[in-house]
Each structure stands twice: as C-alpha cells, then as structure tokens.
Amino acid sequence: MPGDTPAKNTPVVSRRLFNHLQISSLQEDLLFFFAAVLAVSVLFHLGIFVTGPGHDPVGSHLLLGMVFGAFGIVQSLVTWTVILLGVSLIEHFFLLFVDAHQGFERTMKSVIYALLPIVLFWWAVAVMKVPAAGPLLLLCFALITYFGICVFHDISKDRAAFASLATSAAVLVLFSRWIVGPAFGL
C-alpha cells in the first residue's frame, strides 16, 4: 500500500535531528531529560523563594525555605518520572496496536523528546495561566511524537500519525484540567 512505506519524506531537518538522537543511548537521553527537569525545578523554586512573601528570609525562615525547596525539587523529579513512564506506556500501547514491535527503549526515547517542551514551559500553563499555552504545548507534543515515532520506530506515516494522535488524545484526557482549562477560562 502507498501509506505503508516507511516515512522517508519527513522534513529533512527533523529527520536529521532525530537520526542524530537515535545514536545516543537511553541513559544519555534520560540524563538529559532529568537535567532539564532539575534545572526548571530549581529555577522555579528559587523564583518562589526569592519573590515569595517576606522577601528577606533570615534565620529559621531561610532554613525552612531551603527544606521545602529541596522537597519541591524531589517532588518534581518524582512527578516527571511518573509522567514519563505513564506517557511511554500509553504510546507503546498504541504502537503495539499498529503492530510496531521495536521495543520500549525506542518508545521512551521518543517520549523523552516529546515531553521536553512541556517540561520547559509547564509554568506558562499551570502558574501563569497563559490562555493558548496548553493547546500549543499539546500540539508541540503531538508533532514531536509523530516525528519521533517515524524515525525511532521506522513505521509508515499513517501509523505514526495514528499513534501520535491517539497518545495526544490520551494525554489531553488525562491532563485536560491544565491543557484546556486556562485556554477556555475553566
């Protein structure tokens, strides 16, 4: 069938980027993902600590702020670990549904890079409540998932589109409060 050929006509830049990323190991990709999570979490908690109520923390308030900041960073790492594993399992389920048996490692690599824009800009949706940020991040997730599936799993465009859209729909259902809530004033 014409739609069952591997995706060889994906845009050249994204294909080259993902081919370069395909060479790296899952361990390197996980280190990169958690370094991004850690950096965003530290910056977010540092911003709260510096600009929060009582701008001049001293003594026990300084110590208490550091303890809660460290707890927040650990909580952020655990939360993103659960999200990464959950979305990877959902995407892998849909990939198995379209008969792509390339292994969970490739699925996880695809999800790592698809979640990076969300990791970097979640604060725009959850904290700042920017109206179009949630749907825009979901669109970025869907597109990066599509290109990641095409390259990492080497399956046809229509199967990659189905798996990408189904995974994005599942993410939309699971996180609809944060994705569409700020966009529609809910």
Secondary structure by P-SEA (a helix, b strand, c coil): cccccccccccaaaaaaaaaaaaccaaaaaaaaaaaaaaaaaaaaaaaaaacccccccaaaaaaaaaaaaaaaaaaaaaaaaaaaaaaaaaaaaaaaacccccaaaaaaaaaaaaccccccccccccccccaaaaaaaaaaaaaaaaaaaccccccaaaaaaaaaaaaaaaaaacccccccccccc
